[in-house]
């Protein structure tokens, strides 16, 4: 910050004046352009809700919390975290993540197994692409069959068509390399552990342009992920291309006798990748 300040003061007066004039002109042009408007977009949620959940009631009652930035710094890498507060004692059945205005609105569907855990705060985090200003939704189904929703409006644009590297071939180097980690709770009395899965994968969505060849990069993305603890299912996820390049997942699971994790990932080319957790916290 200090360096930038001194460099600006060192500019000749004429240069500074021209820069100010240019900045003012650019600002006038930007202000004259129509700004994206949430009201300009049709409300597609009722249609999506009917297609995904039918006529089932969905409560907005604080049983699930969605955390995302109001404005995305990078629309191709938007952090998303879903939390289930400790006061929710029910088992978890499923979690559906939706971005209303994405080309494929459903980000992921997650079916929880008996090793998902209970008795503390449960969570799931990843990074997603957001194509346009949109509501993002997390719909949790508890073991009693009830649906609960949290939503957040996110200002972002262009995330689905954005390239993650100037050379797309770079994204396929070490394809499928996976890191799986486990993290014990701070208190031994807490029955909830945390896990993390990172995989080297372009998660190409078929909308990105190869700037070297001016051709569309074929779609290839993670479509299934299965996580097990000591042979018991933590969850199985069905993913879409709305998940960012080099998918990164952080989640909780229940304590067991053996808390190592086994992960199997299948992409749209039917390639299978497998990983096993490193020692806890490593």
C-alpha positions as a Markdown table, in Angstrom:
| # | Residue | x | y | z |
|---|---|---|---|---|
| 1 | Unk | 0.0 | 0.0 | 0.0 |
| 2 | Unk | 2.8 | 2.4 | 0.9 |
| 3 | Unk | 4.7 | 1.7 | -2.3 |
| 4 | Unk | 1.6 | 2.4 | -4.4 |
| 5 | Unk | 1.0 | 5.6 | -2.6 |
| 6 | Unk | 4.6 | 6.9 | -3.3 |
| 7 | Unk | 4.4 | 5.8 | -7.0 |
| 8 | Unk | 1.2 | 7.7 | -7.4 |
| 9 | Unk | 2.7 | 10.9 | -5.9 |
| 10 | Unk | 5.7 | 10.6 | -8.2 |
| 11 | Unk | 3.6 | 10.9 | -11.3 |
| 12 | Unk | 4.0 | 14.1 | -13.4 |
| 13 | Unk | 1.0 | 16.5 | -13.0 |
| 14 | Unk | 0.1 | 16.3 | -16.7 |
| 15 | Unk | 0.1 | 12.5 | -16.5 |
| 16 | Unk | -2.0 | 12.5 | -13.3 |
| 17 | Unk | -4.5 | 14.9 | -15.0 |
| 18 | Unk | -4.8 | 12.6 | -18.0 |
| 19 | Unk | -5.2 | 9.6 | -15.8 |
| 20 | Unk | -8.0 | 11.3 | -13.8 |
| 21 | Unk | -9.8 | 12.3 | -17.0 |
| 22 | Unk | -9.5 | 8.8 | -18.4 |
| 23 | Unk | -10.8 | 7.4 | -15.1 |
| 24 | Unk | -13.7 | 9.8 | -15.0 |
| 25 | Unk | -14.7 | 8.8 | -18.6 |
| 26 | Unk | -14.5 | 5.1 | -17.8 |
| 27 | Unk | -16.6 | 5.6 | -14.7 |
| 28 | Unk | -19.2 | 7.5 | -16.7 |
| 29 | Unk | -19.3 | 4.6 | -19.2 |
| 30 | Unk | -19.7 | 2.0 | -16.5 |
| 31 | Unk | -22.5 | 4.0 | -14.8 |
| 32 | Unk | -24.3 | 4.3 | -18.1 |
| 33 | Unk | -24.4 | 0.5 | -18.6 |
| 34 | Unk | -27.4 | -1.4 | -17.4 |
| 35 | Unk | -26.6 | -3.2 | -14.2 |
| 36 | Unk | -27.7 | -6.8 | -13.6 |
| 37 | Unk | -31.0 | -6.9 | -11.7 |
| 38 | Unk | -32.4 | -9.7 | -9.6 |
| 39 | Unk | -35.9 | -8.4 | -10.5 |
| 40 | Unk | -35.1 | -8.8 | -14.3 |
| 41 | Unk | -34.7 | -12.5 | -13.9 |
| 42 | Unk | -37.8 | -14.7 | -13.9 |
| 43 | Unk | -38.4 | -16.5 | -10.6 |
| 44 | Unk | -37.7 | -20.1 | -11.5 |
| 45 | Unk | -37.7 | -21.5 | -8.0 |
| 46 | Unk | -41.3 | -22.6 | -7.9 |
| 47 | Unk | -40.7 | -24.6 | -11.1 |
| 48 | Unk | -37.5 | -26.1 | -9.8 |
| 49 | Unk | -39.1 | -26.9 | -6.5 |
| 50 | Unk | -42.0 | -28.8 | -8.3 |
| 51 | Unk | -39.5 | -30.7 | -10.5 |
| 52 | Unk | -37.3 | -31.7 | -7.6 |
| 53 | Unk | -39.6 | -32.1 | -4.6 |
| 54 | Unk | -43.1 | -32.1 | -6.1 |
| 55 | Unk | -45.8 | -30.8 | -3.7 |
| 56 | Unk | -43.8 | -31.5 | -0.5 |
| 57 | Unk | -43.7 | -28.7 | 2.0 |
| 58 | Unk | -40.4 | -27.1 | 2.6 |
| 59 | Unk | -39.9 | -25.2 | 5.9 |
| 60 | Unk | -37.5 | -22.3 | 6.5 |
| 61 | Unk | -37.1 | -22.8 | 10.2 |
| 62 | Unk | -33.4 | -22.6 | 11.0 |
| 63 | Unk | -32.8 | -26.3 | 10.9 |
| 64 | Unk | -30.2 | -25.7 | 8.2 |
| 65 | Unk | -27.8 | -22.7 | 7.6 |
| 66 | Unk | -26.2 | -21.7 | 4.3 |
| 67 | Unk | -23.0 | -19.6 | 4.3 |
| 68 | Unk | -21.8 | -17.9 | 1.1 |
| 69 | Unk | -20.4 | -14.5 | 0.3 |
| 70 | Unk | -22.9 | -11.8 | -0.8 |
| 71 | Unk | -20.6 | -10.9 | -3.7 |
| 72 | Unk | -18.2 | -13.5 | -5.2 |
| 73 | Unk | -14.6 | -12.5 | -5.8 |
| 74 | Unk | -14.3 | -15.2 | -8.4 |
| 75 | Unk | -17.6 | -16.6 | -9.8 |
| 76 | Unk | -15.8 | -19.9 | -10.8 |
| 77 | Unk | -14.7 | -20.5 | -7.2 |
| 78 | Unk | -17.5 | -19.5 | -4.8 |
| 79 | Unk | -17.2 | -21.0 | -1.3 |
| 80 | Unk | -20.3 | -22.7 | 0.0 |
| 81 | Unk | -20.9 | -24.1 | 3.5 |
| 82 | Unk | -24.0 | -25.8 | 4.8 |
| 83 | Unk | -24.3 | -26.2 | 8.6 |
| 84 | Unk | -26.8 | -28.2 | 10.6 |
| 85 | Unk | -26.9 | -26.7 | 14.1 |
| 86 | Unk | -26.3 | -28.9 | 17.2 |
| 87 | Unk | -29.9 | -28.5 | 18.4 |
| 88 | Unk | -31.0 | -30.5 | 15.4 |
| 89 | Unk | -31.1 | -34.1 | 16.8 |
| 90 | Unk | -32.6 | -35.9 | 13.9 |
| 91 | Unk | -30.6 | -38.1 | 11.6 |
| 92 | Unk | -29.9 | -36.6 | 8.2 |
| 93 | Unk | -31.3 | -38.3 | 5.1 |
| 94 | Unk | -30.3 | -36.0 | 2.2 |
| 95 | Unk | -29.1 | -32.6 | 1.2 |
| 96 | Unk | -29.8 | -30.9 | -2.2 |
| 97 | Unk | -27.9 | -27.9 | -3.3 |
| 98 | Unk | -29.4 | -25.6 | -5.9 |
| 99 | Unk | -28.3 | -22.5 | -7.8 |
| 100 | Unk | -31.6 | -21.1 | -9.4 |
| 101 | Unk | -30.0 | -19.4 | -12.5 |
| 102 | Unk | -27.3 | -21.9 | -13.3 |
| 103 | Unk | -27.5 | -23.9 | -16.6 |
| 104 | Unk | -28.0 | -27.0 | -14.5 |
| 105 | Unk | -29.5 | -25.6 | -11.3 |
| 106 | Unk | -28.9 | -28.7 | -9.1 |
| 107 | Unk | -25.3 | -28.5 | -7.9 |
| 108 | Unk | -25.4 | -31.8 | -6.0 |
| 109 | Unk | -27.6 | -34.3 | -4.3 |
| 110 | Unk | -26.1 | -36.0 | -1.2 |
| 111 | Unk | -27.6 | -39.1 | 0.4 |
| 112 | Unk | -26.4 | -39.7 | 4.0 |
| 113 | Unk | -25.6 | -43.0 | 5.5 |
| 114 | Unk | -25.4 | -44.4 | 9.1 |
| 115 | Unk | -21.9 | -43.0 | 9.5 |
| 116 | Unk | -22.9 | -39.4 | 8.9 |
| 117 | Unk | -23.1 | -38.9 | 12.7 |
| 118 | Unk | -25.3 | -37.2 | 15.2 |
| 119 | Unk | -25.0 | -35.2 | 18.5 |
| 120 | Unk | -23.2 | -32.1 | 17.3 |
| 121 | Unk | -22.9 | -29.6 | 14.5 |
| 122 | Unk | -22.8 | -31.3 | 11.1 |
| 123 | Unk | -21.6 | -29.5 | 8.0 |
| 124 | Unk | -20.7 | -29.8 | 4.3 |
| 125 | Unk | -18.5 | -27.4 | 2.3 |
| 126 | Unk | -17.3 | -27.1 | -1.3 |
| 127 | Unk | -16.7 | -24.5 | -4.0 |
| 128 | Unk | -19.1 | -23.9 | -6.8 |
| 129 | Unk | -19.5 | -22.0 | -10.1 |
| 130 | Unk | -22.2 | -19.3 | -10.3 |
| 131 | Unk | -23.2 | -18.3 | -13.8 |
| 132 | Unk | -25.5 | -15.3 | -13.0 |
| 133 | Unk | -26.9 | -13.3 | -10.1 |
| 134 | Unk | -28.9 | -16.0 | -8.3 |
| 135 | Unk | -30.5 | -17.4 | -5.2 |
| 136 | Unk | -28.5 | -20.4 | -3.9 |
| 137 | Unk | -30.4 | -22.9 | -1.8 |
| 138 | Unk | -29.7 | -25.8 | 0.6 |
| 139 | Unk | -32.6 | -28.2 | 1.1 |
| 140 | Unk | -32.1 | -30.6 | 4.0 |
| 141 | Unk | -34.2 | -33.7 | 4.5 |
| 142 | Unk | -34.1 | -35.1 | 8.0 |
| 143 | Unk | -34.7 | -38.7 | 9.0 |
| 144 | Unk | -38.4 | -38.0 | 9.6 |
| 145 | Unk | -38.9 | -37.1 | 6.0 |
| 146 | Unk | -39.4 | -33.3 | 6.6 |
| 147 | Unk | -37.7 | -30.8 | 4.3 |
| 148 | Unk | -35.9 | -27.6 | 5.6 |
| 149 | Unk | -34.4 | -24.9 | 3.4 |
| 150 | Unk | -31.9 | -22.0 | 3.8 |
| 151 | Unk | -31.2 | -19.6 | 0.9 |
| 152 | Unk | -28.8 | -16.9 | 0.0 |
| 153 | Unk | -28.7 | -14.4 | -2.9 |
| 154 | Unk | -25.2 | -14.2 | -4.4 |
| 155 | Unk | -24.0 | -11.6 | -6.9 |
| 156 | Unk | -21.7 | -13.3 | -9.4 |
| 157 | Unk | -21.5 | -13.8 | -13.1 |
| 158 | Unk | -19.7 | -15.9 | -15.7 |
| 159 | Unk | -18.5 | -18.7 | -13.4 |
| 160 | Unk | -19.5 | -21.5 | -15.7 |
| 161 | Unk | -17.7 | -20.3 | -18.8 |
| 162 | Unk | -14.5 | -19.1 | -17.0 |
| 163 | Unk | -11.2 | -20.9 | -17.7 |
| 164 | Unk | -9.1 | -22.0 | -14.8 |
| 165 | Unk | -5.9 | -22.1 | -16.7 |
| 166 | Unk | -4.5 | -20.5 | -19.9 |
| 167 | Unk | -3.5 | -24.0 | -21.1 |
| 168 | Unk | -6.3 | -26.5 | -20.5 |
| 169 | Unk | -3.8 | -29.4 | -20.7 |
| 170 | Unk | -2.4 | -28.2 | -17.4 |
| 171 | Unk | -5.6 | -29.2 | -15.7 |
| 172 | Unk | -5.2 | -32.8 | -16.7 |
| 173 | Unk | -1.7 | -33.2 | -15.3 |
| 174 | Unk | -1.9 | -35.6 | -12.3 |
| 175 | Unk | -5.6 | -36.2 | -13.1 |
| 176 | Unk | -7.3 | -38.0 | -10.3 |
| 177 | Unk | -4.6 | -37.4 | -7.7 |
| 178 | Unk | -6.5 | -37.4 | -4.4 |
| 179 | Unk | -5.8 | -36.3 | -0.9 |
| 180 | Unk | -8.1 | -37.5 | 1.9 |
| 181 | Unk | -7.7 | -36.2 | 5.4 |
| 182 | Unk | -9.4 | -36.7 | 8.8 |
| 183 | Unk | -9.6 | -34.3 | 11.7 |
| 184 | Unk | -10.6 | -35.4 | 15.3 |
| 185 | Unk | -12.7 | -33.0 | 17.3 |
| 186 | Unk | -11.1 | -30.7 | 19.8 |
| 187 | Unk | -13.0 | -32.4 | 22.7 |
| 188 | Unk | -12.9 | -36.1 | 23.1 |
| 189 | Unk | -16.6 | -36.0 | 24.1 |
| 190 | Unk | -17.6 | -34.7 | 20.7 |
| 191 | Unk | -18.9 | -37.5 | 18.6 |
| 192 | Unk | -18.4 | -35.6 | 15.3 |
| 193 | Unk | -15.2 | -35.8 | 13.3 |
| 194 | Unk | -14.3 | -33.8 | 10.1 |
| 195 | Unk | -13.0 | -35.1 | 6.8 |
| 196 | Unk | -11.6 | -33.5 | 3.6 |
| 197 | Unk | -11.4 | -34.8 | 0.1 |
| 198 | Unk | -9.4 | -32.9 | -2.6 |
| 199 | Unk | -9.0 | -34.3 | -6.2 |
| 200 | Unk | -7.1 | -33.0 | -9.2 |
| 201 | Unk | -9.7 | -32.9 | -11.9 |
| 202 | Unk | -10.7 | -30.1 | -14.4 |
| 203 | Unk | -14.4 | -30.6 | -13.8 |
| 204 | Unk | -14.9 | -29.2 | -17.3 |
| 205 | Unk | -18.5 | -28.3 | -18.0 |
| 206 | Unk | -18.6 | -28.1 | -21.8 |
| 207 | Unk | -19.1 | -24.4 | -21.7 |
| 208 | Unk | -15.4 | -23.3 | -21.5 |
| 209 | Unk | -13.4 | -22.2 | -24.5 |
| 210 | Unk | -9.8 | -23.4 | -25.2 |
| 211 | Unk | -8.2 | -20.0 | -26.0 |
| 212 | Unk | -5.4 | -21.8 | -27.9 |
| 213 | Unk | -7.6 | -23.7 | -30.3 |
| 214 | Unk | -10.8 | -21.6 | -30.1 |
| 215 | Unk | -12.8 | -24.8 | -29.5 |
| 216 | Unk | -15.0 | -25.8 | -26.7 |
| 217 | Unk | -13.4 | -28.0 | -24.0 |
| 218 | Unk | -15.4 | -31.3 | -23.8 |
| 219 | Unk | -17.3 | -31.8 | -20.6 |
| 220 | Unk | -15.7 | -34.1 | -18.0 |
| 221 | Unk | -16.6 | -33.7 | -14.4 |
| 222 | Unk | -17.0 | -35.6 | -11.1 |
| 223 | Unk | -20.5 | -37.2 | -11.2 |
| 224 | Unk | -20.3 | -39.5 | -8.1 |
| 225 | Unk | -18.5 | -39.6 | -4.8 |
| 226 | Unk | -18.9 | -42.2 | -2.1 |
| 227 | Unk | -17.3 | -41.7 | 1.3 |
| 228 | Unk | -17.2 | -44.6 | 3.9 |
| 229 | Unk | -15.9 | -44.8 | 7.4 |
| 230 | Unk | -14.8 | -48.3 | 8.5 |
| 231 | Unk | -17.0 | -49.8 | 5.7 |
| 232 | Unk | -20.1 | -47.8 | 6.7 |
| 233 | Unk | -21.5 | -45.1 | 4.4 |
| 234 | Unk | -21.0 | -41.5 | 5.4 |
| 235 | Unk | -22.6 | -40.2 | 2.2 |
| 236 | Unk | -22.9 | -40.6 | -1.5 |
| 237 | Unk | -23.0 | -37.5 | -3.7 |
| 238 | Unk | -24.3 | -37.1 | -7.2 |
| 239 | Unk | -22.4 | -34.0 | -8.6 |
| 240 | Unk | -22.8 | -31.8 | -11.6 |
| 241 | Unk | -20.6 | -29.3 | -13.5 |
| 242 | Unk | -21.5 | -26.5 | -11.1 |
| 243 | Unk | -18.8 | -27.8 | -8.8 |
| 244 | Unk | -15.5 | -25.9 | -9.3 |
| 245 | Unk | -12.4 | -27.2 | -11.0 |
| 246 | Unk | -10.2 | -29.4 | -8.7 |
| 247 | Unk | -13.1 | -30.2 | -6.4 |
| 248 | Unk | -12.5 | -29.7 | -2.7 |
| 249 | Unk | -15.0 | -31.0 | -0.1 |
| 250 | Unk | -15.0 | -30.6 | 3.7 |
| 251 | Unk | -17.6 | -32.5 | 5.8 |
| 252 | Unk | -18.4 | -34.0 | 9.1 |
| 253 | Unk | -19.0 | -37.6 | 10.0 |
| 254 | Unk | -19.7 | -39.7 | 13.1 |
| 255 | Unk | -17.0 | -41.1 | 15.3 |
| 256 | Unk | -16.4 | -44.9 | 14.9 |
| 257 | Unk | -14.0 | -47.5 | 16.1 |
| 258 | Unk | -11.8 | -46.8 | 13.1 |
| 259 | Unk | -12.1 | -43.3 | 11.8 |
| 260 | Unk | -10.2 | -43.6 | 8.6 |
| 261 | Unk | -12.1 | -42.8 | 5.4 |
| 262 | Unk | -12.3 | -44.6 | 2.0 |
| 263 | Unk | -13.3 | -42.5 | -0.9 |
| 264 | Unk | -14.4 | -43.5 | -4.4 |
| 265 | Unk | -15.0 | -41.0 | -7.2 |
| 266 | Unk | -16.4 | -41.6 | -10.7 |
| 267 | Unk | -16.3 | -39.0 | -13.4 |
| 268 | Unk | -18.4 | -38.7 | -16.6 |
| 269 | Unk | -15.8 | -40.6 | -18.6 |
| 270 | Unk | -16.5 | -43.5 | -16.2 |
| 271 | Unk | -13.0 | -43.3 | -14.8 |
| 272 | Unk | -12.8 | -44.4 | -11.2 |
| 273 | Unk | -10.5 | -42.8 | -8.6 |
| 274 | Unk | -9.9 | -44.2 | -5.1 |
| 275 | Unk | -8.4 | -42.6 | -2.0 |
| 276 | Unk | -7.8 | -43.5 | 1.6 |
| 277 | Unk | -7.3 | -41.0 | 4.4 |
| 278 | Unk | -3.8 | -40.0 | 5.8 |
| 279 | Unk | -3.3 | -40.1 | 9.5 |
| 280 | Unk | -5.6 | -37.8 | 11.4 |
| 281 | Unk | -4.8 | -34.1 | 10.9 |
| 282 | Unk | -1.9 | -34.7 | 8.5 |
